[in-house]
Amino acid sequence: DTGVSQNPRHKITKRGQNVTFRCDPISEHNRLYWYRQTLGQGPEFLTYFQNEAQLEKSRLLSDRFSAERPKGSFSTLEIQRTEQGDSAMYLCASRREGYGYTFGSGTRLTVV
Amino acid sequence: DQQVKQNSPSLSVQEGRISILNCDYTNSMFDYFLWYKKYPAEGPTFLISISSIKDKNEDGRFTVFLNKSAKHLSLHIVPSQPGDSAVYFCAALPHQAGTALIFGKGTTLSVSS
């Protein structure tokens, strides 16, 4: 069990650029979640996959955001035309049914 | 609107004393509650959980109490240690399968030696 891995750990980008983050879950976990955390807030749910199927998206996931989980393994979260309000920590978590959520260390995005 | 509320942004406690962190919720469909601890630049780490069919769960220095009628839970840490200094998040899970955790805003605990 190597835990949930997220890359990169930090990303600084100019407003208007596209960014992509990667999450590698624990291998036997079939469920994968993306959260966003801003300063002074708790993690806020963005989207959820069961295997390769994206089953739920929150209203926070605007049309500039897209997430994929090809083959039910790793997942990517892409933000197009980044805005300063996208600056946050993006957290990935995985779990299998009946077990707790394991979070990665997150990707801290700064949009300048 | 916040379904999980942690009304105290911060708490300071002396080493060896009890730390009590509180959490309120509004959704009666929540049936599982969890506490996570978070250090800067790291993801949240699971600490302890409680099912809605119980009113207490204990794990070493950590005890979680659930009062369903008041929609309130609390995390007790006894004795508190400087290494416990972190942000603590309360999270709740509705009973629908696959639904994501809903977090409170967190309480920053500082334990001084």
Interface residues (C-beta under 8 A of the other chain):
Chain A: V4 Q6 R31 Y33 Y35 G40 Q41 G42 P43 E44 F45 Y48 Q50 L55 E56 L91 A93 E97 G100 Y101 T102 F103 G104 S105 G106 R108
Chain B: V4 Q6 P9 L34 Y36 A41 E42 G43 P44 T45 F46 S49 F89 A91 A97 G98 T99 A100 L101 I102 F103 G104 K105 G106
